[in-house]
Amino acid sequence: FFYFDSLQDQFDNLEKHTQWGIDVLEKYIKFVKERTEIELSYAKQLRNLSKKYQPKKNSKEEEEYRYTSTRAFLATLNEMNDYAGQHEVISENMTSLITGELTRYVQELKQERKSHFHDGRKAQQHIETCWKQLEASKRRFERDCKEADRAQQYFEKMDADINVTKADVEKARQQAQLRHQMAEDSKAEYSSTLQKFNSEQHEHYYTHIPNIFQKIQEMEERRIVRIGESMKTFAEVDRQVIPIIGKCLDEITKAAESVDHKNDSQMVIEAFKSGFEPPGDIDFEDFTQPMKRTVSESSLSNSRGDGKSEPKFGSKSKGKLWPFIKKNKLMSLLTSPHQPPPPPPASASPSAVPNGPQSPKQQKEPLSHRFNEFMTSKPKIHCFRSLKRGGAGPEDFSNLPPEQRRKKLQQKVDELNRDIQKEMDQRDALTKMKDVYIKNPQMGDAASVDHRLAELGQNIEKLRLEVQKFEGWLAEVEGRLPARTEQPRRQSGVYETQNPSGVNSCAQDRESPDGSYTEEQSQETEMKVPATDFDDEFDDEEPLPTIGTCKALYTFEGQNEGTISVAEGEMLYVIEEDKGDGWTRIRRNEDEEGYVPTSYVEVYLDKNAKGA
């Protein structure tokens, strides 16, 4: 029994050890699973980081990525995306090759372990049953032997007693013989049971139990080998992505080596090159003698001068240089929009408008009057803040420095040429389709594409006219053609064509033939302007007084520079009535004023206002 108990203890120890081995395997599976989650989280954070610093589409940031340093940074962000992808590969491979495989193996291992220990317990129970049978046979044999001895002694006693009848003696003899026979049978049974037990015991300890232990040992060794292979796979999964990660790092290094400070500096120079000529030396002004202050002929505004000092606006020592004054803003102060005002909505009859639409029959007289008023009346110049409101720049980009203007015009010409090519491609395709329809009428009606062909032709012609217009402006900038100052395509040109003798010096075109800013005035007609008064006009920025109020009859979207948007029913202040050109000047608040069509508002002038 001690041996059996000892063997049972061994089974218990083995059961605990194998369970510990399974626990170790499950712990390793959990470790790898957490590692895969970390890899996924790290990859996600890397991708989010890369996305966070990617330039936004159609934004200023996207333009900044033309420099080599920012392009290298963009390449780094892209490589970080690939770098994150390799960590995702690590997670996927560890999940499939380690976590998934080991999880299945653990289930199989548990089933196998359960089976082996079940067989061991079954063999143990069988040998214990055989042992109990042997003990029972042994005890029966011992009892029968003792009974036979007592029966023999009782017979001998009865046989020796002379007082006992012969029948009793015979009965005692038969009982003794019966007991001896039972003892012999028990002996034979015990002997047989003993032999059987010895055989079973030998089989148990030399065959069954060793086989079960061998299977348990093999199972445990396979578990140990499997966990070792998994650890090796753990390292191999990382090692497999090292070359690709190395390539990512090599690309980052390559991008860093491509940074060219000279190229970036040159790009900045090209981007912000203005084309202005540097100013010359400033002449000494001697205040010891009574003489008028003059501005040097070699100042920036006259660096291209022809040796003749020309009168200019703003000749005070404050140094107001035309390149830094948006001259198109100045001209918008002088005039209302030079295009005719739009008609009121068709739903309203002209009689419903108190100030009915007044078409400017002749702009020359009102413009001259307005310019003279500008030169003589200080309140006519209002605050420049109202001019800083939105509105697209001039179509010819004349608000830009010469070099930047040339680039913008060139881009516009290229864009229009691409549009023309697209339209021509569509026209060629439709022409081929029409030929197919003519040859095979069952495929379609050839006349159905004529309307579209006509539209394409008109579009191409319009685009070509646009190209010619922009190429002309580009030629002016590049100095291939003389400045076309006779064309009223800018607000300054309006003055030049309408009153060339009176306001030429004020409305001179803002550019010389090579596209640089200049304040050169006409050498043929010059207008003497008191410099001090003109400077004061800009310095004081006093708003015009209100002369009445008005109510908007219709909604007007002021999209041109100098105009202002109003909503139907809105009440506003009138600061300048219609001069005959169809526009009325109004004010909403200190910072918002401009022109609206006279036919769009109902004006209520103050009786005490000047000229009411």
Disulfide bonds with the S-S distance in Angstrom:
none
